[in-house]
Amino acid sequence: MLTEATLNTGNTGSGGVAIDRSGGKIYWASCAGGAPFNGRIRRANLDGSGYEDLVTNNVIHPVGIALDTEHGKVYWKDLEGNLNGTGKIQRANLDGSNVETLLTGIDEASGLAVDAVGGKIYWPELRTKKIQRANLDGTGIQDLVVGLSTPTTISIDLFEGRMYWTDSSWTGQTNRIQRANLDGSNVQIVVSGIGFPWGIAVDTSSLLNIKKAVYLDSTSLTVGKIYQLQISTGLNIWTNYGAAFIATNSVWRSTGYLDVDNWGSLFFRFQAQ
């Protein structure tokens, strides 16, 4: 049975919601009042109790919000202006401390998504009509999809390696949902002619019940050494996996995952050559 409840009131122009199920919290961006905006990053328990203002200083018009619970971070997009290149992407600890500005010169669009495993943030740019991404610290900006109409909000599906976004034109001519691979390839229209979509989410709950995804990583490689990744199902016989590589950093993480269901049990090691 579906039930409906009002968890919190007094939020004018809320611009995004994110759920931390394991932490039992709901986070949202609030634009209290009209211009000049008085923005807030807020959270509460999932039942609406324990309401908190997390970030209140130097937040003007926050919209898209996303969580990286693995690293204890909340990200948001602050429009500041309107199609004038004064917006920014910021983050803070989940309790609102240690606010950082990662990117400036961000324009109108409400969407923001975080891939904590791949180490990327994704967002749409309405004025420049493209989908972009960067590293979690704001470096390495990439244009993924260009030449769009009115990209607004975005969500990512890590299991399938895809991103989905809404295209919401005020004229109604291009109102649709599109998707592409996480590198921007294979752009497709999923559905079109659908009113004015402004918000999107991907449901992977069914996949969570059937896939046991493992990302391989190491934090103790020696820079300049050659390593071979090896895999075993029982610690007796080790099999080379992929090609040997030269470590350029002490930290290494695979870009894709292995489905443990295909192995039964799985062990791995990095063998120095």
C-alpha positions in Angstrom: 0.0 0.0 0.0 1.3 3.4 -0.9 1.1 6.2 1.7 1.9 9.9 1.3 3.4 12.2 3.9 4.8 15.7 4.1 8.3 15.4 5.6 9.2 19.1 5.8 7.6 22.5 5.0 8.9 26.0 4.5 11.1 25.2 1.5 10.6 27.7 -1.4 12.0 26.5 -4.7 13.6 23.3 -3.6 16.0 22.2 -6.3 16.9 18.6 -5.8 16.6 15.6 -3.4 19.0 12.8 -2.6 18.6 9.8 -0.3 21.2 8.1 1.9 19.4 4.8 2.8 22.2 3.4 4.9 22.6 6.6 6.9 18.9 7.1 7.2 18.9 10.7 5.8 17.3 12.7 3.1 19.3 15.7 1.6 17.9 18.5 -0.4 18.8 21.9 -1.9 16.5 24.8 -0.9 16.2 28.3 -2.5 14.4 30.1 0.3 12.6 33.1 -1.1 12.9 34.9 -4.5 15.8 36.9 -5.8 18.1 37.7 -4.2 18.1 34.0 -3.3 19.0 32.7 0.1 20.1 29.1 -0.5 20.5 26.3 1.9 21.7 22.6 1.8 19.5 20.7 4.3 18.9 17.2 5.6 16.6 15.3 7.8 15.8 11.8 8.9 13.8 9.7 6.4 10.6 10.4 8.4 11.3 14.2 8.3 12.5 14.4 11.9 15.9 15.8 12.9 15.8 18.6 10.4 19.2 20.4 9.9 20.6 23.3 7.9 24.0 22.0 6.8 25.4 24.8 4.6 24.0 28.3 4.8 26.9 30.6 3.9 27.7 31.7 0.3 25.0 29.5 -1.2 22.8 31.4 -3.6 20.6 29.2 -5.8 21.5 25.5 -5.2 19.7 23.0 -7.5 21.1 19.6 -8.4 22.3 17.6 -5.4 24.1 14.2 -5.2 25.7 12.0 -2.6 29.0 10.1 -2.4 28.4 8.1 0.8 31.5 6.0 0.1 33.7 9.1 0.7 31.2 11.0 3.0 30.5 13.9 0.6 27.4 15.8 -0.6 27.7 17.6 -3.9 25.5 20.4 -5.3 25.2 22.8 -8.2 24.7 26.5 -7.5 23.3 28.4 -10.4 24.1 31.9 -8.9 23.0 33.7 -12.0 20.9 32.7 -15.1 22.7 31.6 -18.2 25.6 34.0 -17.4 28.4 31.6 -16.5 28.6 32.5 -12.8 27.4 29.2 -11.4 29.5 26.6 -9.6 29.7 23.0 -8.4 30.5 22.6 -4.7 30.8 19.8 -2.1 31.0 19.3 1.6 31.2 16.6 4.2 27.8 15.0 4.9 27.5 17.1 8.1 28.1 20.3 6.1 31.7 20.9 7.1 34.6 21.5 4.8 32.8 23.3 2.0 34.8 23.2 -1.3 34.2 24.9 -4.7 35.2 22.4 -7.3 34.2 24.2 -10.6 33.2 27.7 -11.6 31.7 29.0 -14.8 28.8 26.6 -14.7 25.6 27.6 -16.4 21.9 26.9 -16.1 20.7 23.3 -15.6 19.5 21.5 -12.5 21.1 18.0 -12.8 24.1 16.5 -11.1 25.2 12.9 -10.7 28.2 11.3 -8.9 30.0 8.1 -9.8 32.0 7.4 -6.6 33.5 4.2 -8.0 34.6 5.7 -11.3 35.6 8.9 -9.6 33.5 11.2 -11.8 30.8 13.9 -11.5 28.3 14.4 -14.4 26.1 17.5 -15.2 24.2 19.0 -18.1 24.9 22.5 -19.4 21.7 24.2 -20.7 23.3 27.3 -22.3 26.1 25.4 -24.1 23.8 22.4 -24.8 26.0 19.6 -23.7 26.6 16.9 -21.1 29.9 17.2 -19.2 31.9 15.3 -16.6 35.0 15.8 -14.4 37.0 14.1 -11.7 35.5 14.3 -8.2 37.9 17.1 -7.4 36.8 19.2 -10.4 39.8 18.4 -12.6 39.8 16.8 -16.1 36.6 18.4 -17.5 35.3 16.5 -20.6 32.5 17.2 -23.1 30.6 14.0 -23.4 27.6 14.9 -25.6 27.3 18.1 -27.5 24.7 19.7 -29.8 21.7 19.0 -27.5 18.6 21.1 -27.3 17.8 21.9 -23.6 19.5 19.3 -21.3 18.3 19.8 -17.7 18.6 16.9 -15.2 20.7 13.7 -15.2 21.0 10.3 -13.6 23.5 7.5 -14.1 23.3 3.7 -14.2 26.6 2.2 -13.1 25.5 -1.4 -13.7 24.8 -0.8 -17.4 27.4 2.0 -17.8 24.8 4.5 -19.1 23.6 8.0 -18.3 20.1 9.3 -18.7 19.0 13.0 -19.0 15.9 15.1 -19.6 15.5 17.5 -22.4 12.9 20.1 -21.4 12.2 22.8 -23.9 9.7 25.6 -22.9 8.3 25.3 -26.4 7.6 21.6 -26.0 9.3 20.8 -29.3 12.0 18.6 -27.8 10.7 17.3 -24.5 12.2 13.9 -24.2 14.4 11.5 -22.2 17.7 10.5 -23.8 20.6 8.2 -22.8 24.2 7.4 -23.8 27.1 5.4 -22.6 29.1 7.0 -19.8 31.7 8.1 -22.3 29.0 9.9 -24.3 28.8 7.4 -27.1 25.7 5.8 -28.5 23.2 8.6 -27.9 19.6 7.4 -28.0 16.1 8.9 -27.5 14.3 6.8 -24.9 10.9 8.5 -25.0 9.7 11.8 -26.5 6.6 14.0 -26.5 6.2 13.9 -22.7 5.2 17.2 -21.3 7.9 19.0 -19.4 10.3 16.5 -17.7 12.4 18.0 -14.9 13.9 15.3 -12.8 15.0 11.8 -13.5 16.2 8.7 -11.5 17.3 5.2 -12.5 16.0 2.2 -10.6 18.7 -0.6 -10.3 17.1 -2.4 -7.3 16.3 -5.5 -9.4 20.0 -5.7 -10.5 21.2 -5.4 -6.9 19.5 -8.6 -6.1 21.2 -10.6 -8.8 24.6 -9.1 -9.3 27.6 -9.1 -6.9 29.8 -6.5 -8.4 33.4 -6.2 -7.4 35.8 -3.4 -8.5 39.4 -4.4 -8.1 41.8 -2.0 -6.6 45.1 -1.5 -4.8 46.6 1.4 -2.8 50.2 0.1 -2.4 51.8 -0.2 -5.9 55.3 1.1 -6.5 55.4 3.7 -9.2 57.5 2.6 -12.2 57.2 -1.2 -11.5 55.5 -3.6 -13.9 52.6 -5.5 -12.4 50.4 -8.4 -13.6 46.9 -8.6 -12.1 46.1 -12.3 -11.2 42.9 -13.9 -10.2 42.1 -17.1 -8.3 38.9 -18.8 -7.1 40.6 -20.8 -4.3 44.1 -19.3 -3.6 45.7 -22.4 -5.2 45.9 -21.6 -8.9 46.4 -18.0 -10.1 45.5 -16.9 -13.6 46.7 -13.7 -15.3 43.9 -11.3 -15.9 44.5 -8.6 -18.6 47.8 -7.3 -19.7 50.7 -6.4 -17.5 51.1 -2.7 -16.9 53.5 -0.1 -15.5 52.3 1.6 -12.3 52.0 5.3 -12.8 50.4 5.8 -9.4 50.4 4.0 -6.1 46.6 3.8 -6.3 44.9 1.7 -9.0 41.3 0.9 -9.5 39.6 -1.0 -12.3 37.3 0.9 -14.6 34.8 -2.0 -14.8 33.5 -4.6 -12.4 33.6 -8.4 -12.2 30.3 -10.3 -11.4 31.3 -12.6 -8.5 28.3 -14.8 -9.4 30.4 -16.0 -12.4 33.3 -17.1 -10.2 31.7 -18.4 -7.0 34.5 -17.0 -5.0 37.1 -14.5 -6.1 40.6 -13.5 -4.9 43.1 -11.2 -6.7 46.6 -10.0 -6.3 49.2 -7.8 -8.1 52.3 -9.7 -9.0 55.4 -7.6 -9.5 57.3 -8.6 -12.7 
